[in-house]
Amino acid sequence: GIDEGLKILETVKSKLGVKIITDLHEPAQAERVAEIADIVQIPAFLARQTDLVIATAEAAQKHKRLIHIKKGQFIAPWDCKNMVNKVVEAIGENIVMLCERGSSFGYNNLVVDML
C-alpha cells in the first residue's frame, strides 16, 4: 500500500541522495506524498480532478515541492491552462510543470508532434 511504498521511496531518497518523483491518486494522499517526494506527480487521467489538484497544490506549497501534471491525451494543449489556473487560484503561485504526452485522434491514433 501507500505507506509501505512511501517508506521505500524515503529509504531510496536518503540512502542514495536522489530526488524523488511519484504519483498520487487521491486528495487524502497529498500531504503524506508531499512530505517525501520532491516532485508530486498527478497522473493524466486524474489531471482534471479539482479536489486532487487543489489538495496537491496546498500540500506541495507547504512542503516547498513542485507539481508535475501529466497532460492527458484527451486534453487539448490550450486547455492545460485550466489545470495550472486551479493551482494558482488555490495557493497564489505557479509551482506546476506540465508534460506533453500527445493527443488522441479517434481510437488508437495517438499523435505526439513536438516540431
C-alpha positions as CSV (number, residue, x, y, z in Angstrom):
1,G,0.0,0.0,0.0
2,I,0.9,3.7,0.0
3,D,2.5,3.6,3.5
4,E,5.0,0.8,2.5
5,G,5.6,2.5,-0.8
6,L,6.4,5.8,0.8
7,K,8.8,4.1,3.2
8,I,10.6,2.6,0.3
9,L,10.8,5.9,-1.5
10,E,12.1,7.6,1.6
11,T,14.8,5.0,2.1
12,V,15.9,5.3,-1.5
13,K,16.0,9.1,-1.2
14,S,18.0,9.2,2.0
15,K,20.4,6.3,1.2
16,L,21.2,7.3,-2.4
17,G,20.8,11.1,-2.1
18,V,18.5,11.3,-5.1
19,K,15.4,13.4,-5.7
20,I,12.1,11.5,-5.8
21,I,9.1,12.0,-8.1
22,T,5.9,9.9,-7.6
23,D,2.2,9.9,-8.4
24,L,-0.6,10.3,-6.0
25,H,-4.2,9.3,-6.8
26,E,-6.4,10.7,-4.0
27,P,-6.6,14.1,-2.2
28,A,-6.1,12.3,1.1
29,Q,-2.6,11.2,-0.1
30,A,-1.3,14.7,-0.9
31,E,0.1,15.6,2.5
32,R,1.9,12.2,3.0
33,V,3.3,12.2,-0.5
34,A,4.5,15.8,-0.4
35,E,6.4,15.1,2.8
36,I,8.7,12.7,0.9
37,A,8.6,13.4,-2.8
38,D,10.5,16.3,-4.2
39,I,8.0,16.5,-7.1
40,V,4.4,15.3,-6.7
41,Q,3.0,14.0,-9.9
42,I,-0.6,13.9,-10.9
43,P,-1.4,11.2,-13.5
44,A,-3.0,12.1,-16.8
45,F,-6.4,10.6,-16.1
46,L,-6.7,12.5,-12.8
47,A,-5.4,15.8,-14.1
48,R,-8.8,17.4,-14.2
49,Q,-9.9,16.3,-10.7
50,T,-10.2,19.6,-9.0
51,D,-10.1,18.2,-5.4
52,L,-6.9,16.3,-6.2
53,V,-5.3,19.3,-7.9
54,I,-6.1,21.6,-5.0
55,A,-5.1,19.2,-2.3
56,T,-1.8,18.5,-4.1
57,A,-1.2,22.3,-4.5
58,E,-1.7,23.0,-0.9
59,A,0.5,20.1,0.3
60,A,3.2,20.9,-2.2
61,Q,3.3,24.5,-1.3
62,K,3.5,23.7,2.4
63,H,6.5,21.4,1.9
64,K,8.1,23.6,-0.8
65,R,7.6,21.0,-3.6
66,L,6.8,21.2,-7.3
67,I,3.8,19.6,-9.0
68,H,4.2,17.7,-12.3
69,I,0.9,17.2,-14.2
70,K,0.9,14.7,-17.0
71,K,-1.3,16.1,-19.8
72,G,-3.9,13.5,-20.8
73,Q,-4.1,12.7,-24.5
74,F,-7.7,13.6,-24.3
75,I,-7.0,17.2,-23.2
76,A,-6.3,19.9,-25.8
77,P,-3.0,21.6,-25.2
78,W,-4.7,25.0,-24.9
79,D,-6.9,23.6,-22.1
80,C,-3.9,22.9,-19.9
81,K,-4.1,26.5,-18.6
82,N,-7.2,25.4,-16.6
83,M,-5.1,22.9,-14.6
84,V,-2.4,25.5,-13.9
85,N,-5.1,28.1,-13.0
86,K,-6.6,25.7,-10.4
87,V,-3.2,25.6,-8.7
88,V,-2.6,29.4,-8.9
89,E,-6.1,30.2,-7.6
90,A,-5.7,27.7,-4.7
91,I,-2.3,28.8,-3.5
92,G,-1.4,32.1,-5.2
93,E,1.6,30.8,-7.1
94,N,2.6,28.6,-10.1
95,I,4.6,25.6,-9.0
96,V,3.4,23.4,-11.9
97,M,5.3,21.6,-14.6
98,L,3.3,20.1,-17.5
99,C,4.3,17.1,-19.5
100,E,3.1,16.9,-23.2
101,R,2.1,13.3,-24.0
102,G,0.4,13.8,-27.3
103,S,-3.2,13.9,-28.5
104,S,-5.7,11.3,-29.4
105,F,-7.5,11.5,-32.8
106,G,-10.1,8.8,-32.7
107,Y,-9.5,5.3,-31.3
108,N,-5.9,4.1,-31.2
109,N,-4.5,7.0,-33.0
110,L,-2.0,8.9,-30.7
111,V,0.0,11.7,-32.2
112,V,3.0,13.3,-30.5
113,D,4.3,16.1,-32.7
114,M,6.9,18.2,-31.0
115,L,8.0,20.1,-34.0
